[in-house]
Amino acid sequence: MFDVIAVYSGLIATVWIFFGVLIAARCYPNYSHSKQFCSELGASGSPTQKLSPLINNYPLGFLFCFFGWYLVQLDDVSILINLSGLLIIAHGIGTWVAGYFPMDADPYNKQPTFACKVHSWAGFIILLSLLIAPILVAISPTTALISTEFRVFSLVSMIVATYYLVALAKAFKNRDNAGVYQRVSYGAQLVWLSAFSVVLA
Protein backbone atom coordinates (compact mmCIF):
# COMPACT_ATOMS: atom_id res chain seq x y z
CA MET A 1 0.00 0.00 0.00
CA PHE A 2 2.84 2.37 0.89
CA ASP A 3 4.55 1.81 -2.46
CA VAL A 4 1.26 2.22 -4.33
CA ILE A 5 0.72 5.65 -2.79
CA ALA A 6 4.35 6.57 -3.48
CA VAL A 7 4.23 5.62 -7.17
CA TYR A 8 0.97 7.52 -7.69
CA SER A 9 2.12 10.59 -5.75
CA GLY A 10 3.37 12.19 -8.98
CA LEU A 11 -0.12 12.00 -10.44
CA ILE A 12 -1.71 13.07 -7.16
CA ALA A 13 0.53 16.16 -7.05
CA THR A 14 -0.67 17.32 -10.46
CA VAL A 15 -4.34 16.94 -9.52
CA TRP A 16 -3.66 18.58 -6.16
CA ILE A 17 -2.00 21.70 -7.59
CA PHE A 18 -4.80 22.16 -10.11
CA PHE A 19 -7.46 22.32 -7.44
CA GLY A 20 -5.20 24.02 -4.88
CA VAL A 21 -4.53 26.98 -7.17
CA LEU A 22 -8.21 27.25 -8.09
CA ILE A 23 -9.27 27.26 -4.43
CA ALA A 24 -6.65 29.83 -3.41
CA ALA A 25 -7.54 32.03 -6.39
CA ARG A 26 -11.22 32.08 -5.33
CA CYS A 27 -10.10 33.59 -2.02
CA TYR A 28 -8.05 36.28 -3.80
CA PRO A 29 -10.34 39.09 -5.04
CA ASN A 30 -9.90 39.89 -8.75
CA TYR A 31 -7.05 37.40 -9.17
CA SER A 32 -6.22 36.82 -12.85
CA HIS A 33 -4.94 33.41 -13.93
CA SER A 34 -3.88 34.84 -17.28
CA LYS A 35 -1.98 37.85 -15.98
CA GLN A 36 -0.67 36.79 -12.57
CA PHE A 37 1.84 34.15 -11.51
CA CYS A 38 0.80 31.23 -9.31
CA SER A 39 3.29 32.48 -6.72
CA GLU A 40 1.40 35.73 -6.39
CA LEU A 41 -1.22 33.79 -4.44
CA GLY A 42 1.34 33.48 -1.65
CA ALA A 43 3.05 36.84 -2.17
CA SER A 44 3.78 39.18 0.73
CA GLY A 45 0.63 41.06 1.67
CA SER A 46 -1.66 39.10 -0.64
CA PRO A 47 -5.09 38.03 0.67
CA THR A 48 -3.96 34.40 0.44
CA GLN A 49 -0.38 34.77 1.68
CA LYS A 50 -0.87 32.23 4.47
CA LEU A 51 -3.51 30.07 2.81
CA SER A 52 -1.71 29.33 -0.45
CA PRO A 53 1.43 27.72 1.03
CA LEU A 54 -0.70 25.66 3.40
CA ILE A 55 -2.85 24.12 0.70
CA ASN A 56 -0.29 24.17 -2.11
CA ASN A 57 3.44 24.37 -1.38
CA TYR A 58 3.66 22.28 1.77
CA PRO A 59 1.54 19.26 0.77
CA LEU A 60 2.86 19.44 -2.81
CA GLY A 61 6.46 19.46 -1.58
CA PHE A 62 5.74 16.27 0.33
CA LEU A 63 4.13 14.59 -2.70
CA PHE A 64 7.04 15.51 -4.96
CA CYS A 65 9.58 14.26 -2.42
CA PHE A 66 7.58 11.07 -1.89
CA PHE A 67 7.56 10.32 -5.62
CA GLY A 68 11.24 11.20 -5.89
CA TRP A 69 12.03 8.85 -3.02
CA TYR A 70 10.20 6.06 -4.83
CA LEU A 71 12.47 6.55 -7.86
CA VAL A 72 15.65 6.79 -5.78
CA GLN A 73 15.02 3.50 -3.99
CA LEU A 74 14.21 1.50 -7.15
CA ASP A 75 16.55 -1.43 -7.75
CA ASP A 76 17.67 -2.88 -11.08
CA VAL A 77 17.23 0.42 -12.93
CA SER A 78 19.68 2.81 -14.53
CA ILE A 79 21.36 5.33 -12.25
CA LEU A 80 19.71 7.95 -14.46
CA ILE A 81 16.31 6.91 -13.14
CA ASN A 82 17.58 7.25 -9.57
CA LEU A 83 19.06 10.66 -10.42
CA SER A 84 15.73 11.78 -11.84
CA GLY A 85 14.27 10.87 -8.45
CA LEU A 86 16.81 13.12 -6.72
CA LEU A 87 15.85 15.95 -9.06
CA ILE A 88 12.18 15.47 -8.20
CA ILE A 89 13.08 15.54 -4.50
CA ALA A 90 14.93 18.82 -5.19
CA HIS A 91 11.75 20.00 -6.88
CA GLY A 92 9.79 19.19 -3.72
CA ILE A 93 12.27 20.92 -1.43
CA GLY A 94 12.25 23.95 -3.71
CA THR A 95 8.46 23.98 -3.49
CA TRP A 96 8.67 24.08 0.31
CA VAL A 97 11.23 26.89 0.27
CA ALA A 98 9.23 28.90 -2.27
CA GLY A 99 6.21 28.59 0.01
CA TYR A 100 8.06 29.63 3.15
CA PHE A 101 9.77 32.61 1.53
CA PRO A 102 7.10 34.62 -0.32
CA MET A 103 7.73 36.69 -3.41
CA ASP A 104 7.11 40.43 -3.31
CA ALA A 105 3.62 41.67 -4.06
CA ASP A 106 4.99 43.42 -7.15
CA PRO A 107 6.75 40.86 -9.40
CA TYR A 108 8.39 43.75 -11.27
CA ASN A 109 10.04 45.17 -8.16
CA LYS A 110 13.58 46.21 -9.14
CA GLN A 111 14.80 45.96 -5.55
CA PRO A 112 13.42 42.61 -4.32
CA THR A 113 13.47 41.71 -0.65
CA PHE A 114 15.63 38.91 0.73
CA ALA A 115 12.59 36.62 0.92
CA CYS A 116 11.80 37.31 -2.72
CA LYS A 117 15.37 36.53 -3.75
CA VAL A 118 15.23 33.19 -1.93
CA HIS A 119 11.85 32.53 -3.52
CA SER A 120 13.30 33.24 -6.96
CA TRP A 121 16.25 30.86 -6.46
CA ALA A 122 13.87 28.18 -5.22
CA GLY A 123 11.76 28.78 -8.31
CA PHE A 124 14.84 28.33 -10.47
CA ILE A 125 15.52 24.94 -8.86
CA ILE A 126 11.85 23.97 -9.26
CA LEU A 127 12.00 24.85 -12.94
CA LEU A 128 15.36 23.30 -13.75
CA SER A 129 14.75 20.04 -11.92
CA LEU A 130 11.73 19.11 -14.04
CA LEU A 131 13.48 20.15 -17.24
CA ILE A 132 16.43 17.86 -16.63
CA ALA A 133 14.55 14.86 -15.18
CA PRO A 134 12.66 14.06 -18.42
CA ILE A 135 15.94 14.12 -20.35
CA LEU A 136 17.54 11.64 -17.94
CA VAL A 137 14.54 9.34 -18.25
CA ALA A 138 14.55 9.66 -22.05
CA ILE A 139 18.20 8.60 -22.36
CA SER A 140 18.06 5.96 -19.64
CA PRO A 141 19.04 2.46 -20.83
CA THR A 142 16.32 0.94 -18.63
CA THR A 143 14.33 -0.37 -21.59
CA ALA A 144 12.26 -2.83 -19.54
CA LEU A 145 10.71 0.06 -17.61
CA ILE A 146 10.78 2.95 -20.07
CA SER A 147 9.23 2.43 -23.50
CA THR A 148 10.36 4.18 -26.67
CA GLU A 149 7.04 6.01 -26.78
CA PHE A 150 7.52 7.40 -23.29
CA ARG A 151 11.08 8.48 -24.15
CA VAL A 152 9.73 10.48 -27.06
CA PHE A 153 6.95 11.87 -24.87
CA SER A 154 9.54 12.92 -22.28
CA LEU A 155 11.55 14.86 -24.84
CA VAL A 156 8.44 16.46 -26.34
CA SER A 157 7.27 17.51 -22.87
CA MET A 158 10.64 19.10 -22.16
CA ILE A 159 10.61 20.95 -25.50
CA VAL A 160 7.07 22.24 -24.93
CA ALA A 161 7.96 23.39 -21.39
CA THR A 162 11.09 25.15 -22.67
CA TYR A 163 9.25 26.82 -25.56
CA TYR A 164 6.62 28.30 -23.28
CA LEU A 165 9.28 29.23 -20.75
CA VAL A 166 10.90 31.43 -23.41
CA ALA A 167 7.46 32.82 -24.23
CA LEU A 168 6.98 33.49 -20.51
CA ALA A 169 10.21 35.51 -20.36
CA LYS A 170 9.03 37.64 -23.29
CA ALA A 171 5.55 38.06 -21.81
CA PHE A 172 7.04 39.08 -18.45
CA LYS A 173 9.21 41.68 -20.15
CA ASN A 174 6.19 43.04 -22.01
CA ARG A 175 3.91 42.63 -18.97
CA ASP A 176 1.48 40.70 -21.13
CA ASN A 177 -0.37 37.58 -19.90
CA ALA A 178 2.66 36.01 -18.22
CA GLY A 179 0.34 33.81 -16.15
CA VAL A 180 -0.82 31.91 -19.23
CA TYR A 181 2.69 30.99 -20.33
CA GLN A 182 3.76 30.03 -16.82
CA ARG A 183 0.83 27.67 -16.48
CA VAL A 184 1.37 26.04 -19.87
CA SER A 185 5.11 25.61 -19.29
CA TYR A 186 4.76 24.20 -15.78
CA GLY A 187 1.69 22.27 -16.86
CA ALA A 188 3.76 20.44 -19.48
CA GLN A 189 6.21 19.43 -16.76
CA LEU A 190 3.45 18.21 -14.48
CA VAL A 191 1.76 16.26 -17.28
CA TRP A 192 5.08 14.48 -17.82
CA LEU A 193 5.35 13.77 -14.08
CA SER A 194 1.81 12.38 -14.03
CA ALA A 195 2.46 10.17 -17.06
CA PHE A 196 5.71 8.91 -15.51
CA SER A 197 3.79 8.08 -12.34
CA VAL A 198 1.25 6.06 -14.32
CA VAL A 199 3.95 4.31 -16.41
CA LEU A 200 5.74 3.15 -13.26
CA ALA A 201 2.52 1.92 -11.70
DARAGI-V349718 format. One record per residue. N is the residue number from 1. RES is the residue in three letters. SS is DSSP state (@ for helix, = for strand, . for the rest). PHI is phi in radians with two decimals (NA if undefined). PSI is psi in degrees with one decimal (999 if undefined). Layout:
n-><N:N>
res-><RES:RES>
ss-><SS:SS>
phi-><PHI:PHI>
psi-><PSI:PSI>
This chain:
n-><1:2:3:4:5:6:7:8:9:10:11:12:13:14:15:16:17:18:19:20:21:22:23:24:25:26:27:28:29:30:31:32:33:34:35:36:37:38:39:40:41:42:43:44:45:46:47:48:49:50:51:52:53:54:55:56:57:58:59:60:61:62:63:64:65:66:67:68:69:70:71:72:73:74:75:76:77:78:79:80:81:82:83:84:85:86:87:88:89:90:91:92:93:94:95:96:97:98:99:100:101:102:103:104:105:106:107:108:109:110:111:112:113:114:115:116:117:118:119:120:121:122:123:124:125:126:127:128:129:130:131:132:133:134:135:136:137:138:139:140:141:142:143:144:145:146:147:148:149:150:151:152:153:154:155:156:157:158:159:160:161:162:163:164:165:166:167:168:169:170:171:172:173:174:175:176:177:178:179:180:181:182:183:184:185:186:187:188:189:190:191:192:193:194:195:196:197:198:199:200:201>
res-><MET:PHE:ASP:VAL:ILE:ALA:VAL:TYR:SER:GLY:LEU:ILE:ALA:THR:VAL:TRP:ILE:PHE:PHE:GLY:VAL:LEU:ILE:ALA:ALA:ARG:CYS:TYR:PRO:ASN:TYR:SER:HIS:SER:LYS:GLN:PHE:CYS:SER:GLU:LEU:GLY:ALA:SER:GLY:SER:PRO:THR:GLN:LYS:LEU:SER:PRO:LEU:ILE:ASN:ASN:TYR:PRO:LEU:GLY:PHE:LEU:PHE:CYS:PHE:PHE:GLY:TRP:TYR:LEU:VAL:GLN:LEU:ASP:ASP:VAL:SER:ILE:LEU:ILE:ASN:LEU:SER:GLY:LEU:LEU:ILE:ILE:ALA:HIS:GLY:ILE:GLY:THR:TRP:VAL:ALA:GLY:TYR:PHE:PRO:MET:ASP:ALA:ASP:PRO:TYR:ASN:LYS:GLN:PRO:THR:PHE:ALA:CYS:LYS:VAL:HIS:SER:TRP:ALA:GLY:PHE:ILE:ILE:LEU:LEU:SER:LEU:LEU:ILE:ALA:PRO:ILE:LEU:VAL:ALA:ILE:SER:PRO:THR:THR:ALA:LEU:ILE:SER:THR:GLU:PHE:ARG:VAL:PHE:SER:LEU:VAL:SER:MET:ILE:VAL:ALA:THR:TYR:TYR:LEU:VAL:ALA:LEU:ALA:LYS:ALA:PHE:LYS:ASN:ARG:ASP:ASN:ALA:GLY:VAL:TYR:GLN:ARG:VAL:SER:TYR:GLY:ALA:GLN:LEU:VAL:TRP:LEU:SER:ALA:PHE:SER:VAL:VAL:LEU:ALA>
ss-><.:@:@:@:@:@:@:@:@:@:@:@:@:@:@:@:@:@:@:@:@:@:@:@:@:@:.:.:.:.:.:.:.:.:.:.:.:@:@:@:@:@:.:.:.:.:.:.:@:@:@:@:@:@:@:@:@:@:@:@:@:@:@:@:@:@:@:@:@:@:@:@:.:.:.:.:.:.:@:@:@:@:@:@:@:@:@:@:@:@:@:@:@:@:@:@:@:@:@:@:.:.:.:.:.:.:.:.:.:.:.:.:.:@:@:@:@:@:@:@:@:@:@:@:@:@:@:@:@:@:@:@:@:@:@:@:@:@:@:.:.:.:.:.:.:.:.:@:@:@:@:@:@:@:@:@:@:@:@:@:@:@:@:@:@:@:@:@:@:@:@:@:@:@:.:.:.:@:@:@:@:@:@:@:@:@:@:@:@:@:@:@:@:@:@:@:@:@:@:@:.>
phi-><NA:-1.06:-1.15:-1.11:-1.13:-1.09:-1.21:-1.59:-1.14:-1.15:-1.19:-1.05:-1.06:-1.14:-1.13:-1.07:-1.16:-1.06:-1.32:-1.09:-1.18:-1.08:-1.13:-1.10:-1.12:-1.19:-1.65:-1.99:-0.96:1.09:-1.18:-1.99:-1.15:-1.40:-1.79:-1.90:-1.30:-1.06:-1.13:-1.17:-1.15:-1.91:-1.16:-1.02:1.44:-1.32:-1.07:-2.03:-0.97:-1.53:-1.19:-1.02:-1.08:-1.15:-1.73:-2.05:-1.01:-1.22:-1.19:-1.15:-1.01:-1.11:-1.10:-1.10:-1.12:-1.11:-1.17:-1.07:-1.06:-1.01:-1.23:-1.11:-1.53:-1.14:-1.72:1.00:-2.25:-1.09:-1.05:-1.16:-1.18:-1.10:-1.16:-1.11:-1.11:-1.11:-1.13:-1.24:-1.12:-1.06:-1.08:-1.15:-1.12:-1.06:-1.13:-1.08:-1.08:-1.11:-1.35:-1.31:-1.84:-1.31:-1.32:-1.25:-1.05:-1.75:-1.15:-1.75:-1.05:-1.42:-2.23:-1.13:-1.26:-1.04:-1.04:-1.16:-1.12:-1.11:-1.02:-1.14:-1.16:-1.11:-1.09:-1.11:-1.14:-0.99:-1.17:-1.15:-1.07:-1.58:-1.63:-1.43:-0.94:-1.09:-1.17:-1.06:-1.17:-1.13:-1.73:-1.15:-1.39:-1.35:-1.24:-1.19:-1.80:-1.95:-1.36:-1.07:-1.07:-1.27:-1.08:-1.11:-1.04:-1.08:-1.18:-1.10:-1.06:-1.15:-1.14:-1.07:-1.07:-1.18:-1.02:-1.32:-1.19:-1.11:-1.09:-1.08:-1.05:-1.19:-1.14:-1.11:-1.10:-1.56:0.96:-2.35:0.92:-1.10:-1.06:-1.10:-1.21:-1.10:-1.17:-1.22:-1.11:-1.21:-1.07:-1.09:-1.17:-1.26:-1.10:-1.07:-1.06:-1.10:-1.11:-1.09:-1.02:-1.19:-1.06:-1.23:-1.23>
psi-><-41.3:-46.8:-34.4:-44.7:-40.8:-45.5:-28.7:-1.7:-25.7:-42.9:-42.8:-39.8:-40.7:-44.9:-40.6:-48.1:-33.2:-50.4:-33.7:-43.2:-40.8:-43.6:-46.8:-39.4:-32.8:-21.1:2.8:102.4:130.4:23.4:137.1:114.9:-28.8:-31.4:-24.8:150.3:156.6:-37.1:-20.6:-17.9:-29.2:14.7:157.8:126.2:-1.0:157.1:-21.4:26.3:-42.0:-34.9:-46.2:-48.6:-34.8:-39.5:-10.6:-74.4:-47.2:-50.4:-34.7:-40.8:-41.3:-45.5:-42.1:-45.7:-37.7:-44.8:-40.9:-40.8:-41.2:-41.9:-39.1:-37.5:-0.8:135.6:162.9:35.5:164.1:149.3:-24.1:-32.8:-43.6:-38.9:-35.5:-33.7:-41.0:-38.2:-37.9:-33.2:-42.2:-37.2:-42.5:-43.8:-41.3:-35.9:-40.4:-48.9:-42.8:-28.5:-36.0:-37.6:102.4:152.1:165.9:154.9:-34.9:107.9:-13.0:12.3:122.5:-10.4:74.0:150.2:169.6:-44.2:-40.9:-37.4:-43.2:-42.7:-42.8:-41.9:-38.4:-40.7:-36.3:-42.6:-42.9:-46.0:-50.7:-37.7:-40.6:5.6:-34.9:-40.1:-45.7:-32.2:-44.1:-42.0:-39.5:-34.1:2.5:137.0:7.0:76.5:-26.6:-25.4:-36.1:114.8:163.4:-40.0:-40.4:-30.3:-45.3:-43.5:-40.0:-44.9:-41.0:-41.8:-42.0:-40.3:-44.3:-45.7:-41.6:-42.5:-47.9:-19.5:-41.9:-42.1:-36.3:-44.9:-41.0:-41.7:-38.1:-42.6:-38.5:-2.6:49.8:100.1:43.5:-29.9:-35.7:-49.2:-34.1:-44.4:-37.9:-42.9:-51.2:-32.8:-39.3:-38.5:-41.4:-32.7:-41.7:-45.1:-42.1:-45.6:-39.7:-41.4:-46.4:-40.2:-41.8:-29.1:999>
